[in-house]
Amino acid sequence: MSEQRRLVRVRDVMKADFDQVDGMATVAEALRDARHPDTKCLIVRKRHADDEYGIVLYSDIAKRVLARDRAPERVNVYEIMSKPVLGVSPQMDIRYCARLFENFGIPRAPVIEHGEVVGIVGYTDMVLGGMLPQFDD
């Protein structure tokens, strides 16, 4: 017997509240202004229409600032960000999103719709928001 799986899309599990920062901000400023630490990252805004988004994971800050004993007041976000960032569509099936993350070795990504970031999704969101509810039945 085949059991039909419920289609869960990235939009269904993403976090819609996230922090965006300017690449010129210091790490200290960016962290001070962050309001959504549960996303575990900061999205770096585009500088102009032809630019791309960047991302700074909190683990990047730990590895490139904290572990190296650098002063967060003296390190700019652009120095430690990853850019361009790999974004995902809100319409993507979370199974494909998880495969994409595995293939590229990333733990989370911005959700981009019509050229704008509309959320953040990570492995935890996909497992807890996409898989866990099916076990409640």
C-alpha positions as CSV (number, residue, x, y, z in Angstrom):
1,M,0.0,0.0,0.0
2,S,1.3,3.5,-0.8
3,E,0.6,6.2,1.6
4,Q,0.2,9.6,0.0
5,R,2.6,12.2,1.4
6,R,1.4,15.7,2.2
7,L,3.2,18.3,0.1
8,V,5.0,20.8,2.4
9,R,6.4,23.9,0.8
10,V,9.2,26.1,2.1
11,R,6.6,28.9,2.6
12,D,4.8,26.6,5.1
13,V,7.9,26.2,7.4
14,M,10.0,29.3,6.9
15,K,10.5,32.0,9.5
16,A,8.9,35.2,8.1
17,D,10.7,37.4,10.7
18,F,14.4,37.9,10.1
19,D,17.1,40.6,10.3
20,Q,18.6,42.5,7.4
21,V,21.8,44.6,7.9
22,D,24.0,46.8,5.8
23,G,27.3,45.3,4.8
24,M,29.1,48.4,6.1
25,A,27.7,47.9,9.7
26,T,30.1,46.5,12.2
27,V,29.4,43.1,13.7
28,A,28.7,44.8,17.0
29,E,26.1,47.1,15.4
30,A,24.5,44.3,13.5
31,L,24.2,42.1,16.6
32,R,22.9,45.0,18.7
33,D,20.2,45.7,16.2
34,A,19.2,42.0,15.6
35,R,15.7,41.2,16.8
36,H,15.3,37.6,15.6
37,P,18.2,35.5,16.9
38,D,16.2,32.3,16.3
39,T,17.0,32.6,12.5
40,K,20.7,32.2,13.5
41,C,21.8,34.5,10.7
42,L,21.7,38.0,9.3
43,I,20.7,38.8,5.7
44,V,23.0,41.5,4.1
45,R,21.0,43.9,2.0
46,K,21.8,44.6,-1.7
47,R,23.7,47.8,-2.3
48,H,21.9,48.5,-5.6
49,A,19.5,46.8,-8.0
50,D,22.2,44.7,-9.8
51,D,23.8,43.6,-6.5
52,E,23.1,40.2,-4.7
53,Y,22.1,39.4,-1.2
54,G,24.7,38.2,1.3
55,I,24.4,36.2,4.6
56,V,26.2,36.0,7.8
57,L,25.5,33.0,10.0
58,Y,26.0,33.4,13.7
59,S,28.5,30.5,13.4
60,D,30.5,32.7,11.0
61,I,30.7,35.4,13.7
62,A,31.8,32.8,16.2
63,K,34.5,31.4,13.8
64,R,35.7,34.6,12.2
65,V,35.4,37.1,15.0
66,L,35.1,35.4,18.4
67,A,37.5,32.5,17.9
68,R,40.1,34.8,16.3
69,D,39.7,37.3,19.2
70,R,38.8,40.1,16.8
71,A,36.9,43.2,18.1
72,P,33.3,43.1,16.8
73,E,33.4,46.9,16.9
74,R,36.2,46.8,14.3
75,V,35.0,44.1,11.9
76,N,32.5,45.0,9.2
77,V,29.8,42.6,8.2
78,Y,31.0,42.6,4.6
79,E,34.4,41.1,5.8
80,I,32.8,37.9,7.0
81,M,29.6,37.5,4.9
82,S,29.0,34.9,2.2
83,K,27.9,36.5,-1.1
84,P,26.2,35.8,-3.3
85,V,23.8,33.8,-1.2
86,L,22.0,30.7,-2.4
87,G,18.3,31.5,-2.1
88,V,15.2,29.2,-2.4
89,S,11.7,29.7,-3.7
90,P,8.8,29.7,-1.2
91,Q,7.1,27.3,-3.6
92,M,9.9,24.6,-3.3
93,D,9.0,21.3,-1.8
94,I,11.0,20.9,1.5
95,R,12.3,17.5,0.4
96,Y,14.1,19.3,-2.5
97,C,15.2,22.1,-0.3
98,A,16.8,19.6,2.1
99,R,18.6,18.0,-0.8
100,L,19.8,21.4,-2.1
101,F,21.2,22.2,1.4
102,E,23.0,18.8,1.5
103,N,24.4,19.2,-2.0
104,F,25.8,22.7,-1.3
105,G,26.7,22.2,2.4
106,I,24.5,25.0,3.7
107,P,22.4,24.9,6.9
108,R,20.0,27.7,6.0
109,A,19.0,30.1,3.2
110,P,16.9,33.1,2.5
111,V,13.6,32.5,0.9
112,I,13.4,34.8,-2.2
113,E,10.2,35.8,-4.0
114,H,10.2,38.3,-6.9
115,G,13.7,39.4,-6.0
116,E,13.0,40.1,-2.4
117,V,13.8,38.1,0.8
118,V,10.5,37.0,2.4
119,G,11.9,34.6,5.0
120,I,14.6,32.3,6.2
121,V,14.5,28.5,6.2
122,G,16.8,26.0,7.8
123,Y,17.0,22.3,8.5
124,T,15.3,22.6,11.8
125,D,12.4,24.5,10.3
126,M,11.9,21.7,7.7
127,V,12.1,18.9,10.2
128,L,9.9,20.5,12.9
129,G,7.5,22.3,10.6
130,G,7.4,19.8,7.8
131,M,8.0,16.3,9.2
132,L,6.9,16.5,12.9
133,P,3.3,17.4,12.2
134,Q,2.7,14.2,10.2
135,F,3.6,12.1,13.3
136,D,0.8,13.8,15.3
137,D,-1.9,12.1,13.2
